[in-house]
C-alpha cells in the first residue's frame, strides 16, 4: 500500500505492508517518520493508498 506522508513540512511517499490505520501509524513511528507519541494527523483513503496529513485549519 502506498503511503503519502505530509508531516512537519516534508512530503514523502512510502510502501507499507499494512492496511489498518493503527498499523500504518505504528509503522511510521517505528521508522522515525512520526513521533512516538500519538500524533495529531488525519488519514485520507484514496484508490492508490493513504494520505497522512495534519488536520485542516479553517477560519
Backbone as a ProteinNet text record, in pm:
[ID]
protein_1_A
[PRIMARY]
XXXXXXXXXXXXXXXXXXXXXXXXXXXXXXXXXXXXXXXXXXXXXXXXXXXXXXXXXXX
[TERTIARY]
83.7	0	88.8	54.2	126.5	84.6	182	156.8	216.1	131.9	176.9	174.8	290.6	302.9	334.2	249.4	270.2	274.2	394	406.9	532.1	521.7	634.3	704.1	625.9	682.3	751.9	737.1	801.7	695.9	729.2	640.9	718.3	666.6	734.6	632.7	671.9	588.2	661.3	590.8	648.8	558.2	612.3	533.8	516.4	393.7	366.3	308.9	350.3	290.4	156.4	115.2	-5	-119.5	-241.7	-360.8	-443.8	-437.4	-516.2	-450.3	-532.7	-482.2	-384.3	-417.6	-332.6	-197	-198.4	-73.3	13.9	-48.9	25.9	92.1	18.6	75.2	192.3	176.9	284.2	405.9	382.3	490.1	569.1	499.5	566.2	640.4	586.2	655	781.9	773.4	890	1001.4	963.5	1061.6	1114	1054.8	1101.2	1038.1	936.1	868.8	767.1	713.5	618.4	671.3	634.3	681.3	623.7	692.1	646.8	514.6	480.2	350.1	246.2	120.3	15.6	13.2	48.4	49.1	-92.1	-113.7	-242.3	-238.9	-286	-285.7	-420.7	-447.5	-567.3	-523.3	-602.8	-576.4	-687.8	-650	-744.7	-716	-819.1	-802.2	-829.5	-739.1	-751.7	-732.1	-770.9	-754	-610	-512.8	-373.6	-305.8	-377.1	-315.8	-377.6	-294.6	-338	-257.8	-325.8	-258.1	-266	-151.6	-146.6	-99.4	-180.3	-153.9	-201	-156.6	-207.7	-355.8	-431.1	-570.3	-579.8	-682.7	-703.5	-747.5	-700.3	-737.7	-816.9	-936.7	-1022.4	-1049.6	-1063.1	-1103.7	-1022.5
-116.7	0	123.8	221.4	348.4	435.4	497.9	596.6	727.8	828	961.9	1042.1	1069	1134.6	1282.2	1367.6	1512.9	1553.6	1570.8	1594.8	1676.4	1771.8	1854.8	1923.9	1970.6	2042.9	1956.7	1825.8	1733.4	1650.3	1604.2	1519.8	1395	1277.8	1151.5	1047.7	962.5	850.3	721.8	633.2	507	390.3	271.1	149.4	87.4	48	-14.9	-154.1	-250.6	-382.7	-389.7	-280.2	-278.8	-205.4	-237.8	-176.2	-102.1	-146.4	-81.5	48.1	148.2	280.5	273.3	198.1	189.3	128.1	26.5	-38.8	53.9	132.9	227.4	333.3	387.1	487.5	427.3	306.7	239.9	215.8	175	153.8	283	395.1	523.4	569.6	539.6	572.9	489.6	360.5	272.8	315.4	367.9	413.3	554.5	624	756.7	871.3	844.3	949.4	1025.8	962.8	1025.7	1013.2	1106.4	1097.6	974.7	926.6	805.9	824.6	947.9	971.9	984.2	968.5	972.6	1109.3	1113.8	1241.9	1283.2	1412.3	1463	1469.6	1362.7	1352.8	1301.1	1325.1	1274.4	1171.6	1067.2	967.8	975.1	1001.8	1005.7	886.7	806.7	690.4	729.8	688.9	712.6	579.6	571.1	442.9	392.5	483.7	438.2	428	450.9	437.2	529.1	574.2	656.1	785.7	896.5	1024.4	1056.6	1080.2	1116.2	1261.7	1345.2	1487.9	1546.8	1667.7	1735.6	1770.4	1789.9	1830.2	1966.8	1985.2	2114.5	2218.3	2340.5	2451.9	2551.2	2577	2671.4	2790.3	2906.5	3021.4	3139.4
0	0	0	-82.1	-84.7	33.1	95.5	200	152.4	140.6	105.6	235.3	289.9	419.8	400	454.4	455	601.9	656.1	800.3	827.5	918	962.8	845.9	749.5	636.9	533.4	544.2	449.6	378.1	260.1	181.3	139.7	175.2	148.6	102.8	10.8	-30.5	5	74.2	121.3	83.7	93.4	78.8	216.7	248.3	376.9	355.3	437.6	430.2	503.1	564.5	648	579.8	623	565.2	670.4	795	901.1	944.3	977	1015.6	1131.8	1235.4	1353.8	1320	1234.1	1194.6	1110.8	1024.8	942.4	1029.2	1126.4	1217.5	1294.9	1347.9	1422.1	1332.1	1208.2	1110.5	1089.8	1073.5	1052.7	1178.1	1295.2	1420.1	1434.4	1402.7	1412.4	1316.4	1199.6	1100.5	1130.4	1229.2	1266.1	1188.8	1109.5	1033.9	1117.8	1221	1312.7	1455	1543	1681.9	1752.1	1856.7	1925.9	2001	2036.2	2098.6	1987.9	2022.6	1920.2	1851.8	1722.7	1651.8	1612.8	1597.7	1553.3	1401.2	1337	1191.8	1143	1017.3	950.5	846.8	829.7	726.9	624.2	501.2	390.4	300.6	273.2	186.3	41.6	-46.4	-189.6	-261.2	-388.4	-460	-464.7	-465.5	-473.6	-338.1	-228.9	-96.9	6.3	98.3	210.6	211.3	237.9	258.1	406.4	468.2	610	616.5	682.7	686.4	818.1	849.7	969.3	947.9	1055.2	1039.9	972.9	895	827.9	929.8	909.1	996.5	912.7	954.4	883.1	971.7	910.7	990.7	974.9
[MASK]
+++++++++++++++++++++++++++++++++++++++++++++++++++++++++++

